Amino acid sequence: MEIPPAFLEIFPPDSQGLLRFLGPEGEMDDLLLSKIVHPVNQVQEDLQSEGDSVRVFNAYMGHPVQLAFQRFLTLRSEVGPPGRTPYKETADFSWIYGDQCVVVGELKRHGIINPNRWSGRLQPDGNRVWLSKELRGYCHRYRTPAVAAFDGRWLLILIFQANREEGLQDERCPVTSIIFDYKSPLLRHCLFRLVCQQTRRCQAETAPSLNLDGYTRRFVWWSGQPYWVDANNHIYRQHPNRHARRLDPMNGAWYWHTPNGRVWDTAGLW
C-alpha cells in the first residue's frame, strides 16, 4: 500500500530536523556513543549499480553503526523475518534482537530515491510509489515500524507511527521521514539513533506490566516511549510523582528511580 503524501511528514536533514525526527538523546544513546572506535577510511566510489549501494552501505553505515550494538544486536543480510513466518521475501539488511526485528532496510540501484518526489516539491513518480509500497510491506512482514532504503546516494528513513502492529497496513497511518545524502556528517548518527530508539521499542514489547503508585505504565508502540495512565484513563507523559526513568549500564535494563529504591521496568539487553 502506497504512503499517501498527505500522511507523510519530512524533516530537514540537519541537526534540528534530526532532533524533531527522533527526539532528544537519552542515556542509552550516551552510553553506546561512548564506545571508542576508529574512523572509517574514505575511498573513491563509483555509484551506479545495486551492488555499489551494498558495498557503500556496509562500509560506511551498516558496519560502523553495528559497532555500538554488537553486544546485543546482530546485523543480518538477506534473511527473512525472525521467528516463524509464512513470508519468503528477504530484506537486504535488518538489525535483529532475539526474535524481534529492530530496523529493516533495502538497498537499491543509484537514482531510485529522489528527495524532491518524497518531499512534495515534485509529484510522486513510479519509483516513489513502488518504493513506498515495498517499504511498508517490509515493515508489516518484519513487524517493525522503522525502515530504511539506500540507493548509493540517498538514505531514506521512514517511521510508521502506528499505535499497534496492525496499524502498519493502514494507509492513514502517519509516517515521518528524513533523507540524508551519503556524504552528510549526520548520516551515521541518524542511523545510530534510529537503531537505538527501536531497540528501546523492542525492550518495551517484552516488558512486564507495571503499576507504580496507582498509575499504570504503558508504551507508545512505534517508539517504546513510556507514559502513565490513572484509574480514570487520564494520560501523563511523566510519572505524576516525578519518578525518573534510568538505564542500568551494567545490563542495559531500564528502571524507575523512586524514594524507596529501584523499580525495574524492562529486562536487560546484555
Order of alpha helices (4+ residues) and beta strands (2+ residues): beta-alpha-alpha-alpha-alpha-beta-beta-beta-alpha-alpha-beta-beta-beta-alpha-beta-beta-beta-beta-beta-beta-beta
